[in-house]
Amino acid sequence: MARLIPVSILIFMPMFVLAAEPTGKEIQRLIMGLDDANIRQGASIALANLGQPAVPALRTSLASARKDRRLWSAYTLGQIGPVAEAAVEALNVSLADTDPALRAAAAQALGKIAAATAVDCLIKALDDENDQVRQNAVVALGQIGPAASIATKKLIVALSDQTVRTIARDALMQMGPDAVDPLGESLDDDNIRFDVLVVLRLIDAVNTKQKGLAQPTVADLPSLRKVLYDANRPAEDRTAAAASLITLGDEGFAVLIQAFEVQEIARTATEAFANADSTAVPSLVKVLKHQQLDVRASAADALGHIGIAASGAVTDLIALLGDEDRDVRYHAVRALHELGPKAKLAVPVLSAIVLNTTEPEATRNWAIKTLVVTLPETHDEVVKTLVEASAEDVYYGVRQLAREQLRKVDAEAADAAGI
């Protein structure tokens, strides 16, 4: 169904298609339209399309007694962009208004105008109590770019502010070479070291590499741990920190393994081991006997992520198949599955799980899948187990999966069993 256009918009519609040189009266009618919630968006678009001729009226309306008019005037000036430079001083005044929405709109507009003369006011706005104002001020400084380089140190401080941290990194990147020295001086602060290096590695790759900062070092351990444990960080930051910890060997492994105890970050920590090699196995094997069942399960997951390179942990994972907790047993089966043929020593225990009707269906199904990946050396025992499981009368899913796999593995055996 077509959307109905409010009558008020239809009344103003002729004003949105103006002559090449609109009169002051026509512009003023559009300014008045900013007060009406039904038509203000259209009025704003029309004013923005006029460009520079609308700037004087919009600059004046920034001081209007009407709250909505002030707000939409600031927004519209931003839409006009650089040719609205004449309104910068008035927008700077709006940055100090008592209305946080207007302060935010003014900061946004100054960024789109790319007003270098607004830098000092935008720097002050970085201390605003309102999150949106601070965010818009950071973005604006980035849009102004190198001309706002005096804001670099303040933007580095903003890296500690969780509400603006990511966009502060972007703004610092836009500062370019002028930001390099101040950033380098901030590396000793573990609270922001991770973020500082993200920026430096992008804007000064050559020198960063020469200084040994292109890759994580032991000096990064404290900052990487902080990032990994910071629930306010975006997931991609925590994932990147975990990946960096993997490269630091035993010390990095220890931080990640400790994170297994924290439910919110355990998955991120375990998945990081997908980038590890066999050197991580001894540390993880020790944790398979941890008193906390979630940690034992996470250690099994981590070994599974390592894959074939974790084959040295086969006997330890087999032992875990006898764990008192069924969820831990499930994770042990999943880990063994990732070892492929290297898991052949587990076939007797896996077969017992498949045929144990007291085990959860999901665990038994994964045990079937794991048996199959141990082929071909284990053919006879695997087929025997699949034939027996094909007669399952407790879980339909187990029976069906066993039959499907049996036909794939040995069609003759399936025919002989009447499957």
TORMI-13379 format. One line per 8 residues: number of its first residue (from 1); their letters; for each residue z, y, x of C-alpha. Coordinates in Angstrom, 1 decimal, padded with zeros to 4 digits, always signed. Layout:
N
NUM) A) Z:Y:X; ...
//
This chain:
419
1) MARLIPVS) +000.0:+000.0:+000.0; -000.9:+003.4:+001.4; +001.9:+005.7:+002.3; +002.4:+008.6:+000.0; +002.3:+012.1:+001.6; +005.2:+014.4:+000.4; +004.0:+017.4:-001.6; +005.6:+019.7:+000.9
9) ILIFMPMF) +003.4:+018.3:+003.6; +000.3:+018.8:+001.5; +001.3:+022.4:+000.9; +001.5:+022.9:+004.7; -001.5:+020.8:+005.5; -004.0:+023.7:+005.8; -001.7:+025.2:+008.4; -002.2:+022.2:+010.7
17) VLAAEPTG) -005.8:+023.0:+011.1; -005.8:+026.5:+012.4; -008.4:+028.9:+013.8; -009.0:+029.1:+017.5; -006.9:+032.2:+017.6; -004.1:+031.8:+015.0; -002.3:+034.9:+013.8; +001.4:+035.6:+014.5
25) KEIQRLIM) +002.0:+035.1:+010.9; +000.5:+031.6:+010.9; +002.5:+030.6:+013.9; +005.7:+031.9:+012.3; +005.0:+029.9:+009.2; +004.8:+026.8:+011.5; +008.1:+027.8:+013.1; +009.7:+028.0:+009.7
33) GLDDANIR) +008.3:+024.5:+009.0; +010.6:+023.2:+011.8; +013.5:+023.7:+009.3; +012.1:+021.3:+006.8; +012.8:+017.6:+007.4; +009.7:+016.7:+005.4; +007.2:+018.6:+007.5; +008.8:+019.5:+010.8
41) QGASIALA) +007.0:+016.7:+012.7; +003.7:+017.9:+011.5; +004.6:+021.5:+012.2; +005.7:+020.6:+015.7; +002.5:+018.8:+016.4; +000.5:+021.8:+015.2; +002.5:+024.1:+017.4; +002.1:+021.8:+020.4
49) NLGQPAVP) -001.6:+021.7:+019.8; -001.7:+025.4:+019.9; -000.3:+025.4:+023.4; +000.5:+028.6:+025.2; -000.1:+030.9:+022.2; +002.9:+029.2:+020.4; +005.3:+029.6:+023.4; +006.6:+033.1:+022.7
57) ALRTSLAS) +007.6:+032.3:+019.1; +009.1:+029.0:+020.2; +011.0:+030.7:+023.0; +012.4:+033.2:+020.5; +013.3:+030.4:+018.0; +015.5:+028.7:+020.6; +018.0:+031.4:+019.8; +017.7:+030.9:+016.1
65) ARKDRRLW) +020.9:+030.6:+014.0; +019.3:+027.4:+012.5; +020.4:+024.3:+014.4; +017.3:+022.2:+013.5; +015.0:+025.0:+014.4; +016.5:+025.4:+017.8; +016.4:+021.6:+018.5; +012.7:+021.2:+017.4
73) SAYTLGQI) +011.7:+024.3:+019.2; +013.0:+022.8:+022.4; +011.3:+019.5:+021.7; +008.0:+021.2:+020.9; +008.1:+023.3:+024.1; +008.4:+020.0:+026.0; +005.3:+018.6:+024.1; +003.4:+021.7:+025.2
81) GPVAEAAV) +004.2:+020.9:+028.8; +003.6:+023.0:+032.0; +001.9:+025.9:+030.2; +005.2:+026.6:+028.4; +006.7:+027.8:+031.7; +007.5:+031.2:+030.2; +010.2:+029.5:+028.1; +012.0:+028.0:+031.0
89) EALNVSLA) +014.7:+030.7:+031.2; +015.4:+030.3:+027.5; +015.6:+026.5:+027.9; +018.0:+027.0:+030.8; +020.2:+028.9:+028.4; +019.9:+026.1:+025.8; +021.2:+023.6:+028.5; +024.6:+025.3:+028.1
97) DTDPALRA) +024.6:+025.2:+024.3; +027.5:+023.7:+022.4; +025.2:+021.3:+020.6; +024.6:+018.2:+022.8; +021.4:+017.3:+021.0; +020.0:+020.7:+021.9; +021.2:+020.3:+025.5; +019.4:+016.9:+025.7
105) AAAQALGK) +016.2:+018.3:+024.1; +016.2:+021.3:+026.5; +016.6:+018.9:+029.5; +013.8:+016.8:+028.3; +011.5:+019.8:+027.8; +012.3:+021.2:+031.3; +011.2:+017.9:+032.8; +008.0:+017.8:+030.9
113) IAAATAVD) +007.3:+021.4:+031.8; +008.1:+020.4:+035.4; +010.0:+023.6:+035.9; +011.2:+024.0:+039.5; +013.2:+027.1:+038.4; +015.3:+024.9:+036.2; +016.6:+022.7:+039.0; +020.0:+024.4:+039.4
121) CLIKALDD) +020.7:+024.2:+035.7; +019.6:+020.5:+035.5; +021.9:+019.7:+038.4; +024.8:+021.1:+036.5; +023.7:+019.0:+033.5; +024.2:+015.9:+035.6; +028.0:+016.5:+034.9; +027.5:+016.8:+031.2
129) ENDQVRQN) +030.0:+014.8:+029.1; +027.1:+013.6:+026.9; +025.2:+010.5:+028.1; +021.9:+011.6:+026.7; +022.1:+015.0:+028.3; +022.8:+013.4:+031.7; +020.0:+010.9:+031.2; +017.5:+013.5:+030.3
137) AVVALGQI) +018.5:+015.7:+033.2; +018.0:+012.9:+035.6; +014.6:+012.1:+034.2; +013.7:+015.8:+034.3; +014.6:+016.1:+038.0; +012.5:+013.1:+038.7; +009.6:+014.6:+036.9; +009.9:+017.8:+038.9
145) GPAASIAT) +009.8:+015.7:+042.0; +010.0:+017.0:+045.6; +010.5:+020.5:+044.3; +013.9:+019.3:+043.1; +014.9:+017.7:+046.4; +018.1:+019.8:+046.5; +019.3:+017.6:+043.7; +019.1:+014.5:+045.9
153) KKLIVALS) +022.7:+014.2:+046.9; +023.8:+014.7:+043.3; +021.4:+012.0:+042.1; +022.9:+009.7:+044.7; +026.3:+010.3:+043.2; +024.7:+009.5:+039.8; +024.0:+006.0:+041.1; +027.7:+005.3:+040.3
161) DQTVRTIA) +027.2:+006.3:+036.7; +026.2:+003.1:+034.7; +024.6:+005.2:+032.0; +022.1:+006.8:+034.4; +022.0:+004.5:+037.4; +018.6:+003.0:+036.9; +016.8:+006.2:+036.0; +018.6:+007.9:+038.9
169) RDALMQMG) +017.0:+005.4:+041.2; +013.6:+006.2:+039.7; +014.3:+010.0:+040.1; +015.2:+009.5:+043.8; +012.0:+007.6:+044.3; +010.1:+010.6:+042.9; +011.8:+012.9:+045.4; +009.9:+011.1:+048.2
177) PDAVDPLG) +010.6:+011.5:+051.9; +013.1:+014.3:+051.4; +015.5:+011.8:+049.9; +015.5:+009.4:+052.9; +018.1:+011.0:+055.1; +020.7:+011.5:+052.3; +020.2:+008.0:+051.1; +020.6:+006.6:+054.6
185) ESLDDDNI) +023.9:+008.5:+054.9; +025.1:+006.7:+051.7; +024.7:+003.1:+052.9; +028.4:+002.8:+053.7; +029.4:+003.1:+050.0; +029.4:-000.5:+048.7; +029.4:+000.8:+045.1; +025.9:+002.2:+045.5
193) RFDVLVVL) +024.5:+000.4:+048.6; +022.4:-002.0:+046.5; +020.8:+000.9:+044.6; +020.3:+003.0:+047.8; +018.5:+000.1:+049.4; +016.3:-000.4:+046.4; +015.1:+003.2:+046.8; +014.8:+003.2:+050.6
201) RLIDAVNT) +012.8:+000.0:+050.7; +010.2:+001.6:+048.4; +010.0:+005.1:+049.8; +010.5:+004.4:+053.5; +009.4:+000.8:+054.0; +008.4:+001.1:+057.7; +011.7:+002.7:+058.9; +013.8:+000.5:+056.6
209) KQKGLAQP) +012.2:-002.6:+058.3; +012.7:-001.1:+061.8; +016.4:-000.6:+061.0; +016.8:-004.2:+059.8; +017.4:-003.2:+056.2; +014.3:-004.7:+054.7; +016.2:-007.9:+054.0; +019.8:-008.5:+053.0
217) TVADLPSL) +022.4:-008.9:+055.8; +026.0:-009.9:+055.8; +026.8:-006.2:+055.5; +025.4:-006.4:+052.0; +027.9:-009.0:+050.8; +030.4:-006.7:+049.2; +027.8:-004.6:+047.4; +025.9:-007.7:+046.2
225) RKVLYDAN) +029.1:-009.2:+044.9; +029.8:-006.0:+043.0; +026.4:-006.0:+041.4; +026.6:-009.7:+040.4; +029.9:-009.2:+038.7; +029.0:-006.0:+037.0; +028.4:-006.7:+033.3; +027.1:-003.2:+032.8
233) RPAEDRTA) +024.2:-003.8:+035.1; +020.8:-004.8:+033.7; +020.1:-008.5:+034.0; +017.4:-007.9:+036.6; +019.8:-006.2:+039.0; +022.3:-009.1:+038.8; +019.4:-011.6:+039.2; +018.2:-009.7:+042.3
241) AAASLITL) +021.7:-009.6:+043.8; +022.0:-013.4:+043.3; +018.7:-014.0:+044.9; +019.7:-011.9:+047.9; +023.0:-013.8:+048.2; +021.1:-017.0:+048.5; +019.4:-015.7:+051.7; +022.8:-015.1:+053.3
249) GDEGFAVL) +023.6:-018.8:+053.8; +027.1:-020.2:+053.4; +028.7:-016.8:+052.8; +026.3:-016.0:+050.1; +026.7:-019.5:+048.6; +030.4:-019.0:+048.4; +030.1:-015.8:+046.4; +027.7:-017.4:+043.9
257) IQAFEVQE) +029.8:-020.6:+043.6; +032.8:-018.4:+042.9; +030.8:-016.8:+040.1; +030.5:-020.3:+038.4; +034.0:-019.5:+037.1; +032.8:-016.5:+035.1; +031.0:-017.6:+032.0; +029.0:-014.3:+031.7
265) IARTATEA) +027.3:-014.7:+035.1; +027.5:-018.4:+035.8; +023.9:-019.0:+034.6; +022.6:-016.2:+036.8; +024.4:-017.7:+039.8; +023.2:-021.2:+039.2; +019.6:-020.2:+038.7; +019.6:-018.4:+042.0
273) FANADSTA) +019.9:-021.7:+043.8; +016.3:-022.4:+042.8; +015.5:-020.4:+045.9; +017.9:-022.4:+048.1; +017.2:-025.4:+050.4; +019.2:-028.4:+051.5; +021.6:-026.1:+053.4; +023.3:-025.2:+050.1
281) VPSLVKVL) +023.9:-028.8:+049.1; +027.2:-029.4:+051.0; +028.8:-026.4:+049.4; +027.8:-027.4:+046.0; +028.8:-031.0:+046.4; +032.4:-029.9:+047.1; +032.4:-028.1:+043.7; +031.4:-031.2:+041.8
289) KHQQLDVR) +035.1:-032.2:+041.9; +036.4:-028.8:+040.8; +039.2:-028.9:+038.3; +037.4:-026.6:+035.9; +034.8:-028.5:+033.9; +032.4:-025.5:+033.5; +032.3:-025.1:+037.3; +031.5:-028.8:+037.8
297) ASAADALG) +028.7:-028.5:+035.2; +027.4:-025.3:+037.0; +027.4:-027.0:+040.3; +025.3:-029.8:+038.9; +022.9:-027.3:+037.4; +022.6:-025.5:+040.8; +021.7:-028.8:+042.5; +019.1:-029.4:+039.8
305) HIGIAASG) +017.6:-026.0:+040.5; +017.3:-026.9:+044.2; +015.4:-030.0:+043.1; +014.1:-032.6:+045.6; +015.7:-030.8:+048.5; +019.1:-031.7:+046.9; +018.4:-035.4:+047.2; +021.4:-035.7:+049.6
313) AVTDLIAL) +023.6:-035.2:+046.5; +022.4:-038.2:+044.6; +025.5:-040.3:+045.1; +027.7:-037.4:+044.2; +025.8:-036.8:+041.0; +025.9:-040.4:+040.1; +029.7:-040.2:+040.5; +029.6:-037.2:+038.1
321) LGDEDRDV) +028.0:-039.4:+035.5; +031.4:-041.0:+035.0; +033.1:-037.6:+034.4; +035.6:-037.5:+031.6; +033.8:-034.6:+030.0; +030.6:-035.4:+028.1; +029.1:-032.0:+028.7; +029.5:-032.4:+032.5
329) RYHAVRAL) +027.9:-035.8:+032.2; +025.0:-034.2:+030.4; +024.5:-031.6:+033.2; +024.7:-034.4:+035.8; +021.9:-036.3:+034.0; +019.8:-033.1:+033.9; +020.3:-032.5:+037.6; +019.3:-036.1:+038.5
337) HELGPKAK) +016.1:-035.6:+036.5; +015.1:-032.8:+038.8; +015.3:-035.1:+041.8; +012.5:-037.3:+040.5; +012.1:-040.6:+042.4; +015.0:-039.6:+044.7; +017.3:-040.4:+041.7; +016.4:-044.1:+041.7
345) LAVPVLSA) +019.9:-045.1:+042.9; +021.2:-043.8:+039.6; +019.1:-046.1:+037.4; +021.8:-048.7:+036.6; +024.2:-045.9:+035.5; +021.5:-044.1:+033.6; +020.5:-047.3:+031.8; +024.1:-047.7:+030.8
353) IVLNTTEP) +024.1:-044.2:+029.3; +020.9:-044.8:+027.4; +022.4:-047.9:+025.8; +025.8:-046.4:+025.1; +025.9:-045.4:+021.5; +029.0:-043.3:+022.0; +027.2:-040.9:+024.3; +025.7:-037.8:+022.7
361) EATRNWAI) +022.1:-038.1:+021.7; +021.0:-035.3:+024.0; +022.5:-036.9:+027.0; +020.9:-040.3:+026.2; +017.5:-038.7:+025.7; +017.7:-037.0:+029.0; +018.8:-040.2:+030.6; +015.6:-041.8:+029.2
369) KTLVVTLP) +013.5:-039.0:+030.7; +015.3:-039.3:+034.0; +014.7:-043.1:+034.2; +011.0:-042.5:+033.8; +010.8:-040.0:+036.7; +012.2:-042.6:+039.0; +009.1:-044.8:+038.7; +007.3:-046.7:+040.0
377) ETHDEVVK) +009.9:-048.5:+042.2; +012.3:-048.9:+039.3; +009.7:-050.2:+036.9; +011.3:-053.5:+035.8; +014.7:-052.1:+035.1; +013.4:-049.0:+033.4; +011.2:-051.1:+031.1; +014.1:-053.4:+030.3
385) TLVEASAE) +016.2:-050.5:+029.3; +013.5:-048.8:+027.2; +012.8:-052.1:+025.3; +016.5:-052.4:+024.4; +016.7:-048.7:+023.5; +013.7:-049.1:+021.2; +015.8:-051.2:+018.9; +018.4:-048.3:+018.6
393) DVYYGVRQ) +020.0:-048.2:+015.2; +022.3:-045.3:+015.6; +020.2:-042.3:+016.7; +016.6:-042.1:+015.5; +015.7:-039.7:+018.2; +016.8:-042.1:+021.0; +014.8:-044.9:+019.4; +011.6:-042.9:+019.0
401) LAREQLRK) +011.8:-041.4:+022.5; +012.4:-044.8:+024.1; +009.4:-046.2:+022.2; +007.1:-043.3:+023.2; +008.1:-043.6:+026.8; +007.7:-047.3:+026.9; +004.2:-047.2:+025.6; +003.4:-044.6:+028.3
409) VDAEAADA) +005.1:-046.6:+031.1; +004.0:-050.1:+030.2; +001.8:-050.6:+027.1; +001.8:-054.4:+027.6; +005.6:-054.5:+027.5; +005.5:-052.4:+024.4; +003.1:-054.7:+022.7; +005.2:-057.7:+023.7
417) AGI) +008.2:-056.1:+022.1; +006.3:-055.3:+019.0; +006.4:-051.6:+019.5
//
